[in-house]
């Protein structure tokens, strides 16, 4: 009975997670002007999406901010992990406490605080402030992932690389960085996802001409959503699926190549 109940619970969770995605994909081919009424199969909303410059501009801004903030957060997380490895225990606890503090502070409080800082500095709200705001949100997540992977490395690797004639930069580039590659990719993807879907921080740090996709979709709620949003969601789901599929195929190829090299 416990095993059967667990199986049905797992099926229910999977249905709960994936049914909304299937509904979005199906409704993206709805010919009706409203999302709740089916009027036959049609691809008209993909054409409407291609002509919607405001929505595509918001998508471009979200992508640019996501790439910039994810890259900066991953690089910052790597530097933080390498720096914390060289600190004493007392300084390490203090540094990690300050680094992970945004995780326990409500994001709306961080947004108000950043807006006050930008106002004090008389900085114009725009793409730069938007990236900085998303960096505050994403940096702790990147640091957590990279810090865990870096802590699992053997401390003797640096000494072994130095004994083989590598300087500090060569040891980092040829030894440390390849071992942390998967963690860095995971941190970047997570930070990009968090930044791309962020709406709270974007509300406080975006300016004129830097409306992100979540803010644009939220503004469309006042006039009613059309299947055009479903078409955009379908394309995003397809893009995500291709990324996951590519990563899975690459990992499977690596496993198969590694298995072929194993002596029988």
N, C-alpha and C positions, 0 to 999 in steps of 0.2 A: 504493500500500500504506500509506504513513504516514497519508494522509487517511482511508482506510477503517478503519484501526486506531483512529484518533482518534475517528471516529464511533461505532464499537462501544464504545469506552471511555466516551464520553459517555452512551450509552444504558445501559450497565451502572451508571454512577454514579446516573443518574436512577432506575433500578429499585431500586437499593440504598437510596436516600433515601425513595422514596414507597411502596414495598411495605409497610413496617411501618405507615404511616399507614392504608393501605387495609385491612390486617388488623385494626387497632384498630377501624375503623368497622364492618367486617363482624361482628366478634365482639361488638360492642355490642348487636347484635340476636340474640344467641345465647340460646336458652331454657334452656341447661344451667346448672347451678350452678358449673361449672368452666370455665376459659377454653380448655382444650385439647380439649374434646369438643363437637361440634356436635349440638344437640338440636332444631333447627328454628328458624324465624324467630319472634321474640318481642320485644316492647317492654317487658317486665316490669322490666328493669334501669333504665330511665329513671324508672319509678315508684319503685323502690327508692332511686334517687339523690335524688329529690325529697323522700323521707322521712328521708334520712340527715342529721340536723342537724349532726353532728360534722364530716362531710366538707364540707358547705356552709359551715359556720362557718370551717373552714380555708381554703376558697376565698375567702371574704369577707376574711379577714385578709391573705391573699397579695395580693389586689387592692388593698386599702387601703395596705399597705406598698409595693407596687409603684408606685402612683400618687404617694405621698408622696415616696419616695426618687427616683423618676424626675424629678419636678418640682423637687426641691431640687438634684439633680445637674445638670439642664439649666440652671437658673438659676446655679448655681455655675460651671459650665463657661463660660457666657456672660460672667460677671464676670471669670473668670480670663483668658479670651481678650482682653477689652478692657483688662484691667490689664497683661497681658504686652506688648501692643502699645505701651504707654507706658513700658516699662522699657528700660534699657540692655541691651546684649548680655550682659554679665557677670551682672547680676541676673536676666535672663531665663533663662539657662541654669540658674542655681541654683534659681529658682522652678519651672521645668518639671521639674527633677530631683526635687524634693520632691513635686510634684503627681502625677507618673507613677510614683512609687516603689511604690505598691500593685500595679502591674501585674507587677512582677518578684518580689515577695515572695509565697511560697505563702499561699493564702487561709487555711489552717489556722493558720498563724503569726499572721496578722492577727486571726483569731477568738480565739485564746488571749490575745493582747495586749489586745484590747478587753475581754475578760472580766476580765482582771486590772485594767484601768483602772476598769471599773464596780464591781468588788469593792472597790478602794481608795476609791472615792468613795461606797461603800455605796448605790449606786443599785439600785433594784428592777428586775429584768429584766422587760420588757414591750414594749409597742408602740413606745415611744420609743427604747429601746435597739436594738430590731430595725430601725427605720428608720435610725438612725445607723450601724449595722453595714452595712446594704445601701448606705448613702450612701458609705461608704469604698470599697466595691467598684465602684460605678457611676460615681462622679465622674470618675475618669481617662478612662473611655470617652467621656463627654459632653464633657470638655475637649478630647480629641483631635479629635472631629468638629467642634465649634464653632471650635476654634482654626484648623483647616485652612480652614474657610469664611471666617472673619474675616481670615485672612492673605491670602486671594485678593481682598479688597476693595481698591479704589483708595484710598490714604491721603488723596487730595485731596477725597474726598467730604465730610468734615467741614468743610473750608474752604469748599467750594462751598455747603454748607447754611448756614454762618455768613454768607457773602456775600449769601445770599437772605433773611436776616433771622431765621434759626432760632437759638434758643439751644441749649445742650448737650442738654437733654432733648428738645426738638422735633426736633433732628437725629437723635438716637438713635431716637425713636419713628417718625419719618416716613421716614428714610433707612436707617439701619443695621438696625433690626429687621426691616423687610420683606425686605431682601436676605438676611438670615440665617434667614428663616422655615423654609425647607425643611430646613436643617441642624439647626435646633432641633427640628423634628418628628422627624427621623431620630434625633437623639440621645435624645429622650424615649422613642421606641419601643424603641430598643436597650436603654436603661437599664431600662425596665419589663420587658422580656423577661428580662434578666439577673437582676433582682430577683425576678421571679415564679418562676423556676426554681431559685433559689439554695437550697442545702441546707447547705453547710459553714458559712457565716456565721450562718445561722439557727439552727444547732445550738448555737452559743455565746452568742447574744444574745437568744434568745426565752425567755419566761418562762411561768408558768402562765396558761393562757387565751389564749396568742398562738401557738399551733401553726399553722404555715403548711401549705399544701397539700403541698409535697414531703415535709415531715416526717411528715405524716399518712399519705401513701401509703407512705412507707418503713416506718412502724410497722405498716402492714397486711401487709407482707411476711411477718411472723412467723406470722400466721394463714392466709396464703394469699390471693391476690388473686382477686376475683370479677369477672364482666363489668360490674359497677357502675363500676369504674375505666375500662373501655373506653367506657362511656356518657359519663362525664365527659370523657374525652379527645376523644371525637367532638364534643361540644359546644364544647370549646375550639378544636378544629380548624375547626369551622364559624364560630366567632366570629372567628378569625384570618383565615379566607378572606374573610369579609365586609368586614373592615377593609382587606385588601389590594385587594379588588375595588373598594371605594369610593375608595381612593386612586388606583387605576389609572384609574377612570372620570373622576375629577376632573382628573387629569393629561392624559388624552386630550381632555377637553373644553377645557382650557386651550390645548392645542396646536391644536385645530381652530378655536377662537375667534381665536387669534393668527394662524392661517393665513388666516382670512376677512378679517382687518384688513390683511393685506399687500396693497399695491397691485399689481394685475396689469399 
